[in-house]
Amino acid sequence: MKVERHSPSSLNLFCSAPALFVLERVLGHRQPVGAAAHRGTAVEVGVTAGLLAPSKPVEECVEFAERRFRTLTALSGDPRRELIGSEIAFMVREALEELRPYGVPTSLQGRVEWRPEGLEAPIMGFYDFAWEQHGIIVDLKTTGKLPSHIKSGHARQLGFYAGAISDNLDARISYVTPRKRATYRLENIEAHRDALHQIALRVEKFLSLSDDPEYFISITAPDCDSFYYADPLARQAVFERWCI
């Protein structure tokens, strides 16, 4: 079984939850996008509006973000939708206070593709913001709890973006919660990029074991207590396919 391309998110998923990788990427059973993920998308919309127009009032940026969230979650059954949606205004304000001092970004959602030696399919992804005149790229992450350092999966993702573009980029992640924010600079970019490469090599080796999707069910076992299976439809799919 072959893969046409890798993404940082799918590679991190394989690393964290191989059975869920099988469920989504091999069996094609994609989990519904939860309200928290839609919140991240909505906040980015509001922040982008505020960065591209530095004089735009923050409340207008908040309005853009909340409108996008309502559109994205119109048919959502996530019971946390209202609570998560109420956090958007605070996150947009925090993010704009953090990122507006950088100035107007020179690019948004920049596409990155990398095909290192030994890998059959390329790794592809999109960074959030770049200020090319300063040699800075930033990824924005919304979260309920502010981490004290860059999370491993995020470090690999950001290392891929920066390492595939230039050896001299200043790569940063900005985390925002409803009440706090922090920006961390990524060190050892090449090491994190190479770690993602190693995971991609293992994914290709794993998928080369068989062309039969049922084979991958037979060699994995999902942990249904994990937050990865919080959605009832995912747990139902696991029960039906793995009988667990």
Number of C-alpha atoms within 10 A of each C-alpha: 13 15 14 8 15 21 17 23 15 16 25 20 19 19 16 13 17 19 21 24 23 21 22 16 15 21 15 10 16 14 18 12 13 18 22 19 14 20 27 20 18 26 31 25 20 28 26 23 20 26 21 16 14 14 8 12 11 19 14 13 25 24 16 21 28 23 14 20 25 17 13 18 18 10 8 15 11 15 10 12 19 12 11 18 20 13 17 25 20 16 28 31 21 20 29 19 13 16 20 16 10 12 12 17 20 14 15 16 12 14 13 17 17 18 15 14 8 9 16 16 17 18 23 17 20 17 20 18 22 23 17 12 8 11 13 18 24 24 21 21 20 23 18 14 13 16 14 10 14 19 11 12 19 18 25 26 26 27 26 28 29 27 22 19 14 10 10 11 20 18 22 22 22 18 26 27 21 21 13 15 20 16 20 15 15 20 14 10 25 15 15 23 20 16 19 23 25 13 16 27 18 16 20 17 14 13 17 12 11 13 12 11 14 14 11 20 18 10 9 15 16 21 15 14 9 9 8 16 18 13 14 10 14 20 19 14 16 22 13 10 14 16 9 13
